[in-house]
Amino acid sequence: MQEASIQSSRKLHAKYTPLVFAFYMSAIMAFLMSLIIVAANSGISDHYLNQVLHAYRIAMPAAFFCILVVRPLVMLLVKNTVKN
């Protein structure tokens, strides 16, 4: 019982949902896109992982802010596309 209360106290308040969503989405998507784009542009060489990490350092913050900006528009488009 006490373990459940400790775990729930570590969780963020629901009002932070858009920020947490944007963080996780940008972290995952920026990494995947960095893997793909570096491979497409430079090929997979000995320095591939270093190149990916360099690209990721640039892509992740950009993706985070883009998701924060675009998310309301996407939510509106989904609302207008999907039946309730």
C-alpha positions as CSV (number, residue, x, y, z in Angstrom):
1,M,0.0,0.0,0.0
2,Q,2.8,2.4,0.9
3,E,4.6,1.6,-2.3
4,A,1.7,2.7,-4.4
5,S,1.5,6.1,-2.6
6,I,5.3,6.6,-3.2
7,Q,4.9,5.8,-6.9
8,S,2.0,8.1,-7.3
9,S,3.8,11.0,-5.5
10,R,6.5,10.8,-8.1
11,K,4.1,11.4,-11.0
12,L,3.5,14.9,-12.4
13,H,0.2,16.6,-12.2
14,A,-2.2,16.1,-15.1
15,K,-1.8,19.7,-16.2
16,Y,1.7,18.9,-17.5
17,T,0.3,16.3,-19.9
18,P,1.0,18.4,-23.1
19,L,4.6,19.0,-22.0
20,V,5.3,15.4,-21.1
21,F,3.7,14.3,-24.3
22,A,5.8,16.7,-26.3
23,F,9.0,15.7,-24.5
24,Y,8.5,11.9,-25.1
25,M,7.3,12.3,-28.6
26,S,10.2,14.6,-29.6
27,A,12.8,12.5,-27.9
28,I,11.7,9.3,-29.7
29,M,10.9,10.9,-33.1
30,A,14.1,13.0,-33.2
31,F,16.2,10.0,-32.4
32,L,14.6,7.8,-35.0
33,M,14.7,10.6,-37.7
34,S,18.4,11.2,-36.8
35,L,19.2,7.6,-37.4
36,I,17.4,7.5,-40.7
37,I,18.7,10.9,-42.1
38,V,22.3,10.3,-41.1
39,A,22.2,6.9,-42.7
40,A,20.6,8.4,-45.9
41,N,23.0,11.3,-46.1
42,S,26.3,9.8,-45.0
43,G,25.8,6.0,-44.9
44,I,26.6,3.8,-42.0
45,S,30.3,4.2,-41.2
46,D,32.6,3.9,-38.2
47,H,31.4,7.4,-37.1
48,Y,27.7,6.7,-37.6
49,L,26.7,6.8,-34.0
50,N,28.6,10.0,-33.3
51,Q,27.0,11.6,-36.3
52,V,23.6,10.5,-35.1
53,L,24.1,11.8,-31.6
54,H,25.4,15.2,-33.0
55,A,22.2,15.4,-35.2
56,Y,20.1,14.4,-32.2
57,R,21.4,17.2,-30.1
58,I,20.1,19.7,-32.7
59,A,16.9,17.8,-33.6
60,M,15.5,17.1,-30.2
61,P,15.1,20.6,-28.9
62,A,13.7,21.7,-32.3
63,A,11.3,18.8,-32.3
64,F,10.2,19.6,-28.8
65,F,9.3,23.2,-29.5
66,C,7.7,22.3,-32.9
67,I,5.4,19.7,-31.2
68,L,4.4,22.2,-28.5
69,V,3.4,24.7,-31.3
70,V,1.8,22.2,-33.7
71,R,0.0,20.0,-31.1
72,P,-3.1,22.3,-30.7
73,L,-3.6,22.4,-34.5
74,V,-3.2,18.6,-34.8
75,M,-5.7,18.2,-31.9
76,L,-8.2,20.4,-33.8
77,L,-7.7,18.5,-37.1
78,V,-8.2,15.2,-35.3
79,K,-11.4,16.5,-33.6
80,N,-12.7,17.6,-37.0
81,T,-11.8,14.3,-38.6
82,V,-12.8,11.7,-36.1
83,K,-16.4,11.0,-35.0
84,N,-17.2,11.1,-31.3
